[in-house]
Amino acid sequence: MEAVNKSIKEEELRLLGPRPTCYDTLPFQTFRFVKWLIFAIPAIPSTVAAAYKQAKEKKEEEARRLKEEEEEKIRREEKKEERKEQRARRKKVERYKDRTGEVDDGKNSDDSGPPPEIDAFKQPANALQMWTDQDLAKLARLMKKYPVGTTDRLGLGSTSMLLFHVVVTENIIMIEP
């Protein structure tokens, strides 16, 4: 069976002849290339222009993306600085005059001068404020919590309200009959 198949193939090869080489097909390949070139030449400028336009759009998109990222980063930094300033404004409490009559507004924070002197007598931040209804209600609750006869009644009440004994005593006198 194999011998028969082999003889059939040899006979076909003998009838067809040897396979063509690239030199045998060169005239046909040259003709096909010239034909393709003739049809492709008019399309070359538009193809190049489309590729250039696509590359330009890609470059612009990348630049736009980088610019947006940079703006977002700057926006986050500004927001962070704004939050820091708000926190600083919330923490900054206007200082009231102490017994010397000077106002401490916290501007002596630079390290160039001598260190500020520590004053042994500083008034609480709310010492010179008017008493509100809430303050008076809190004082009344503290008076009930620490009745007359409790040791250091004024000290406990004044420390709870962050005030001096004198100020608390004046208001207790006004509240109690």
NORNOR-V106760 format. One line per field, one symbol per residue. psi: psi as a letter, one per 20 degrees, with the letter a starting at -180 (. if undefined). A space follows every 50 residues. Layout:
# NORNOR-V106760
psi = ???
This chain:
# NORNOR-V106760
psi = ghhghghgghgghhghrqqqrhhhjghhhgghgggggghhghigghgggg gggghgggggggggghgggggggggggggghghgggghhhhoppprpahi jqpojjikiqjhaqqqqpphopqrhkhjrqprhgghhgggghhhhnrpip plghggghhhjlrqhggggghhhhgp.
